Amino acid sequence: MKAIWNNTIIAESNDTIVVENNHYFPSESIKKEYFKPSTTHTTCPWKGIASYYTLEVNGAENKDAAWYYPEISELAKQIKGSVAFWKGVEIIE
């Protein structure tokens, strides 16, 4: 699977996990040069508190377009250390 934004592959892995229709990519599969930590946090009732990344690709910014769970609940342990995307990030095979 590939995560693409602004015509650039920002993550690529054969080992994504799908939860709630989102592909979670292993953190080692993301291209870290495009990811900037964000101060945004949200809470999922069963996964825990999510942290976000803002994407910066070719001079364009996509605020809070990727998220992950630094401290994850036991119910969602299969996505520990994984990153998911939204806000126009295309996921393709």
C-alpha positions as CSV (number, residue, x, y, z in Angstrom):
1,M,0.0,0.0,0.0
2,K,1.1,3.6,-0.7
3,A,0.0,6.8,1.0
4,I,0.3,9.7,-1.5
5,W,-0.2,13.4,-1.0
6,N,0.8,16.3,-3.3
7,N,1.9,13.8,-5.9
8,T,4.5,12.3,-3.5
9,I,4.6,8.9,-1.8
10,I,4.8,9.7,2.0
11,A,4.5,6.1,3.2
12,E,4.7,2.6,1.7
13,S,4.2,-0.8,3.2
14,N,2.9,-4.3,2.5
15,D,1.9,-4.6,6.2
16,T,-0.8,-2.1,6.8
17,I,-3.6,-2.9,9.2
18,V,-7.2,-1.7,8.4
19,V,-9.2,-0.4,11.4
20,E,-12.4,1.5,10.8
21,N,-11.7,1.8,7.1
22,N,-8.3,3.4,7.7
23,H,-5.0,1.9,6.7
24,Y,-2.5,2.1,9.5
25,F,1.1,2.0,8.2
26,P,4.0,0.9,10.4
27,S,5.9,3.9,11.6
28,E,9.1,2.7,10.0
29,S,7.4,2.9,6.6
30,I,6.7,6.6,6.6
31,K,9.1,9.1,5.0
32,K,9.8,11.1,8.1
33,E,11.2,14.1,6.1
34,Y,7.5,15.0,5.2
35,F,6.1,14.7,8.8
36,K,6.1,17.6,11.3
37,P,4.8,17.0,14.8
38,S,1.5,18.8,15.7
39,T,0.2,19.9,19.0
40,T,-3.3,18.6,18.1
41,H,-4.8,15.7,20.1
42,T,-8.1,13.9,19.9
43,T,-9.6,11.1,22.0
44,C,-11.1,7.9,20.6
45,P,-13.3,6.1,23.2
46,W,-11.7,2.7,22.5
47,K,-8.2,3.5,21.1
48,G,-7.0,6.3,23.3
49,I,-5.5,9.7,22.7
50,A,-4.3,10.4,19.2
51,S,-1.4,12.7,18.3
52,Y,-1.0,14.2,14.9
53,Y,1.5,15.1,12.2
54,T,1.3,17.9,9.7
55,L,2.5,17.0,6.3
56,E,4.9,19.2,4.4
57,V,5.5,18.2,0.8
58,N,7.0,20.3,-2.0
59,G,6.3,23.6,-0.2
60,A,2.6,22.7,0.6
61,E,1.3,21.9,4.1
62,N,-1.6,19.6,5.1
63,K,-2.3,20.3,8.8
64,D,-3.0,17.3,11.0
65,A,-3.3,14.9,8.0
66,A,-1.7,11.9,9.8
67,W,-2.3,10.5,13.3
68,Y,-1.0,7.8,15.6
69,Y,-1.6,6.7,19.2
70,P,1.6,7.0,21.4
71,E,-0.2,5.4,24.3
72,I,-2.8,2.9,23.0
73,S,-5.5,0.9,24.7
74,E,-5.3,-2.9,25.0
75,L,-8.3,-3.1,22.6
76,A,-6.3,-1.4,19.8
77,K,-2.8,-2.9,20.4
78,Q,-2.7,-4.2,16.8
79,I,-2.1,-0.6,15.6
80,K,0.5,0.3,18.2
81,G,3.4,2.1,16.4
82,S,1.3,2.8,13.3
83,V,0.3,5.9,11.4
84,A,-3.0,6.6,9.5
85,F,-4.0,9.3,7.1
86,W,-7.0,11.5,6.0
87,K,-7.5,15.1,4.6
88,G,-6.9,14.2,1.0
89,V,-4.1,11.6,1.5
90,E,-4.7,8.9,-1.1
91,I,-4.2,5.3,-0.2
92,I,-3.6,3.0,-3.2
93,E,-2.3,-0.5,-3.8
